[in-house]
């Protein structure tokens, strides 16, 4: 689906624009729960790859568990981002 292409392109600005559109009104209702979770999962993985760790953690705290439940892949991406940013002390708050 075209919705996920920005995640494949590794374009964080485009992902933020897409996310803003998703949050408008009831737009999120156009996706079933599986697709919605897949969307949040890809968005979060992109955040882990492209954003500063403090921004990633802010999104993590806002998104889980209200918007999505992180997949094992999301948790691995988060751990790698924490490791790369030398912030492994944050790991206990992730659980």
C-alpha positions as a Python dict, from the first residue, in 0.01 Angstrom:
ca = {
    (1, 'X'): (0, 0, 0),
    (2, 'X'): (114, 355, -70),
    (3, 'X'): (67, 444, 293),
    (4, 'X'): (383, 260, 395),
    (5, 'X'): (613, 374, 113),
    (6, 'X'): (754, 669, 312),
    (7, 'X'): (882, 417, 570),
    (8, 'X'): (1060, 223, 296),
    (9, 'X'): (1216, 544, 166),
    (10, 'X'): (1364, 629, 508),
    (11, 'X'): (1219, 981, 479),
    (12, 'X'): (1144, 1097, 833),
    (13, 'X'): (995, 1432, 724),
    (14, 'X'): (750, 1256, 495),
    (15, 'X'): (666, 1010, 772),
    (16, 'X'): (584, 1299, 1005),
    (17, 'X'): (361, 1457, 740),
    (18, 'X'): (184, 1126, 687),
    (19, 'X'): (141, 1089, 1062),
    (20, 'X'): (-11, 1437, 1087),
    (21, 'X'): (-262, 1340, 817),
    (22, 'X'): (-339, 1016, 1004),
    (23, 'X'): (-415, 1209, 1323),
    (24, 'X'): (-659, 1447, 1151),
    (25, 'X'): (-1017, 1376, 1242),
    (26, 'X'): (-1112, 1013, 1189),
    (27, 'X'): (-858, 932, 916),
    (28, 'X'): (-711, 650, 1126),
    (29, 'X'): (-1045, 468, 1098),
    (30, 'X'): (-969, 388, 732),
    (31, 'X'): (-724, 122, 848),
    (32, 'X'): (-825, -199, 1022),
    (33, 'X'): (-646, -285, 1345),
    (34, 'X'): (-383, -505, 1177),
    (35, 'X'): (-292, -235, 926),
    (36, 'X'): (-298, 32, 1194),
    (37, 'X'): (-58, -169, 1409),
    (38, 'X'): (164, -233, 1104),
    (39, 'X'): (162, 142, 1034),
    (40, 'X'): (267, 232, 1391),
    (41, 'X'): (526, -44, 1391),
    (42, 'X'): (691, 86, 1072),
    (43, 'X'): (666, 446, 1190),
    (44, 'X'): (835, 358, 1519),
    (45, 'X'): (1112, 159, 1350),
    (46, 'X'): (1179, 459, 1126),
    (47, 'X'): (1193, 684, 1432),
    (48, 'X'): (1446, 451, 1593),
    (49, 'X'): (1663, 463, 1283),
    (50, 'X'): (1642, 835, 1199),
    (51, 'X'): (1565, 1035, 1515),
    (52, 'X'): (1754, 1148, 1824),
    (53, 'X'): (1705, 909, 2117),
    (54, 'X'): (1514, 1161, 2330),
    (55, 'X'): (1261, 1204, 2048),
    (56, 'X'): (1235, 825, 2008),
    (57, 'X'): (1169, 780, 2381),
    (58, 'X'): (906, 1056, 2378),
    (59, 'X'): (720, 878, 2097),
    (60, 'X'): (764, 541, 2267),
    (61, 'X'): (604, 668, 2587),
    (62, 'X'): (316, 829, 2395),
    (63, 'X'): (254, 535, 2159),
    (64, 'X'): (275, 233, 2389),
    (65, 'X'): (51, 68, 2481),
    (66, 'X'): (-230, 308, 2384),
    (67, 'X'): (-158, 319, 2008),
    (68, 'X'): (34, -2, 1951),
    (69, 'X'): (210, -291, 2117),
    (70, 'X'): (573, -300, 2006),
    (71, 'X'): (671, -607, 1811),
    (72, 'X'): (996, -792, 1889),
    (73, 'X'): (1140, -607, 1586),
    (74, 'X'): (1037, -270, 1737),
    (75, 'X'): (1200, -358, 2068),
    (76, 'X'): (1518, -464, 1889),
    (77, 'X'): (1518, -136, 1694),
    (78, 'X'): (1470, 55, 2020),
    (79, 'X'): (1751, -134, 2194),
    (80, 'X'): (1983, -67, 1900),
    (81, 'X'): (1894, 303, 1908),
    (82, 'X'): (1958, 316, 2284),
    (83, 'X'): (2290, 137, 2235),
    (84, 'X'): (2395, 369, 1952),
    (85, 'X'): (2309, 673, 2166),
    (86, 'X'): (2487, 522, 2467),
    (87, 'X'): (2168, 534, 2676),
    (88, 'X'): (2141, 173, 2792),
    (89, 'X'): (2046, 294, 3142),
    (90, 'X'): (1700, 372, 2999),
    (91, 'X'): (1628, 1, 2932),
    (92, 'X'): (1448, -64, 3266),
    (93, 'X'): (1193, 209, 3185),
    (94, 'X'): (1124, 45, 2849),
    (95, 'X'): (994, -270, 3018),
}
